[in-house]
Amino acid sequence: MLLDPETENEIAYQLCQLLGRAILPIRQVGGAGAPGTAFFWNELIGSTDDGEVVHEYLLTADVLTDAAYGEIGVRPSVTEPAGVASDAILLPDFAEQWLHLPEAGVAAMPTGGLHGHAEDRGWRWRTQQVTDGLAARAEVVARVGAEPASAFVLALGVADDGSRPLEAVIERVVGDGDELRITTGLPAGYVGAPVFRVEANAAGEPALHCLGLVLPGQGGHRIATFDRIRSAVAAATADWR
């Protein structure tokens, strides 16, 4: 479904408010890899008498993680207290920090190490997350058809001075066989970024879904959809869930 331009602009603005602190800049260090975007996802595992059991991951495109050294940017808005955290976390053995999920084109980093890093240095993360309920199920993905529909990418672009501004762009997504695809090329920094769609729920009210994340491409981009991401993460973590 294509939305009218005014509605699209309002959704793009609201995404920055709701999930702007869910995303981080990421880049390989010392190689030719392009900068990208990663984002926090909370996977709901189940419930106990004490509450919900949730696993948190940092997700990005797998192609961004194959390096000896990598850097995860730390934006001032995602930490507290102010002025304590450094601008970035440099990680040696970068590729080994991730669960590599080639069947989905995605890499997932359990975030315990990131929280431990912050605690050791006297600060804490102040983030938003793509929640389990927001991450699209297979039936939501399947409803994206061959006709272009409004989609929204929330990313950290790359400015001329090298800074990484928060950007929400309005795009078009289509179903292409058993894949979803963004129909145009995206700017530098957008690989790994989350892709969103709004559709009406059973009550006729607008419902926001995160379809998945942007994969590399030229002239267009495949989306690693959350139905496949969930399955791949579950298989990779079966021994310790």
N, C-alpha and C positions, 0 to 999 in steps of 0.2 A: 504494500500500500504506500503510495506517495502522499506525503503530508503537504499541506500548504506552506509556503515559505515562512510565514509568521510563526506557525507552530513549530517548524523545524528550528528556527532561531531561538525560540523559547526553550526547547528541549536541550539544545546545545549549551545554553547558558546554565540551565538547571544541572546538567551533568557536571559542569565545573564545580558547582557548589556541593553536590552530593558525593562526588567521587574524585575530586581533584587531588585529594591527599591519599588516594589509593595507588598512585603511579610514581615511579622513580626512573631517573635516567640510568642507562646502563651502557657500558662500552668495553671493548677489549683493549688491553694496554700493550703497546709494542708491536701490534700487528696492523694489518690492512683492513680489519673489520670496521664496518660503519657503526655509528652510534644507534641505539635503539631505546625502546621503552619496556619496562617491566611493571607488573602490578600485583597487589596483594589479593589473594583469593582465600576465603574461608570455606573449607569442605566440612559439611555436617556429617559426622560418622554415626551418631546415634544419640540416645538420651539415657540418663541415669537419674537416680533420686536426687543427685546433686545438681542436675541441669544438663544442658547439651554438651556433647563431646565434639569438639571442633579441631580440625587440623588446619593450620595456616601455612600457605605457600606463597612464594614470590614466583610468578609465572612470566615467561617470555618466550620468544622464538628460539629454538634450539641452535640455530645458526649463529646466534650472538654469544654463545657460551663456550665455544670450542677454542680456548686460549689458555696459555700458561698463567697469565695474569689478567685480571679484569677489575673493573671499577664500578661500584654502585653509588650513584650520586645521592647525597643527603640534602634534600631541599629544606630550607629553614622552616617551612610551614608544617613539616611532618615530625618535628622533634620538640621536646620540652625538657628542661627550661630553655629559654632562648639563649643563643650565643655560646652554648657549651659544645655541641656536636661539631665535628669537622665537616668540610664540604663533600667528602666522599669517603667510602670505605674501599681500600685497595685489598684485593683478595689474591694471594698466591694460590697456585694449584686451582685456578678458577674453574676449569672444566670439571674438576672432581667435587665441586661444591653442589652440583646439580644432579637431579634425577633426569636422565636423558630419555626422552620418549619419542623416538624417531617415527613411530607409526602415526603420531599426531603432529610431528614437526615442532614439538614444544619441549621446553625444559622447565622443571619445577624445583625450587629450592625450599626445603623446610626452613621456617624462619627462626627456629630456636637459636641458631648461631648469631643472627642479626640482633635479636633481643639481648643475648648475652654480651655481645660487643658493646651495645649501648649501656647496659648496666655497669660493665667494668669501667666505663669512662664517665659515669655520672650523669647520664641523660637517659631518656626513654622515648620510644616511638609514639607519635601522636597521629595515627593514620586512620584512613577509611579503608574499607575492603569491599570487593565484589563478593557479596554473600552467596551462600549456597542457593538461597531462594531466588536470587537475581540471575544466577548463571543458568542459561537456557537448557531445558531438557530436550530430548530427541524430538518430541512432538512440536515444540516451538521451532526448532531448526527446520523440520520438515514442512512447516507452513510457509517458508520462504520459497516463492515460485520463480518462474522464468521471467515474469514481469518485474522491472526494476522497482525496488521499494526503498523508502528512506532509511538511511543508516547513519550512525554517528560514531566517529572515532575520537577517543580521548587520549591525547599523546603529549609528549614533550618534544617539540620541534627543535630545530637547530638554527639559531640566529646567526647573523653575519659575524658577530663578535664571539661566537662559540657558546653563548649561554643557551639554556634549554627552557624556553617559555612554555607554559601550559597552553595547549590549543585544543579546541573541539571543532572538528570539521564535519560538514554535512556531505555525505556520499550516497551512492546507490549500491545496493546489494541485490544479487540475483542467485537463484538456485541453478546450478550447472551440473546436471547429473546427480551424483550423490555428494557434491561439493557445494559450498557457498563461496561466492566470489565478489569482491569489490571491483567495480567496473573500470575504475581509473587508477593511474599511478598516484602514489602518495609521496609527500615530501620526505626528506632525510629525517631520521629519528623516529619514524612511525612504525617500523617493524617491531613486533611484540606488543603493540598497544591493543587495548580492549576495544571491541566493536559492539555497538548497542543498536537495538531496535525497539520501537514502541508499537504495540498492537492493542486492540480492545480485548478485555477479558470477558468472562461469561456474563458479567453484569453490564457490559458495554462501556466500562471505564478504561482509561489508558493504563497499560501495564508495561513497565520497562523490563527488558531482558538484555543480558550480555550474551551475545551470540558466540563469542570466542575471541581470538586474537589474530592480529595481522601477520601473515607470513610473507617472506620476500617475493617479489615479482616485478615484472616490467609491463607497463601498460595496464596493469590490474594486479590484484592480490587475492590469493586464496585465503580463506579464514579457517584457522584451526578451531573447530566448533567444540563447545563444552561437552556434548555427549561423548565425543571421542577423548577429550582431555580427561574426563572423569574415569572412563574405562581404563585409560593408559595409566593414570595415577594409581588406581585401585590395584592393577596388576603389578605395578612396580613396588608397591608398599604392602603387599599381601602378608609378608612375613612379620610385620610389626604393627599392623593396624589393631 
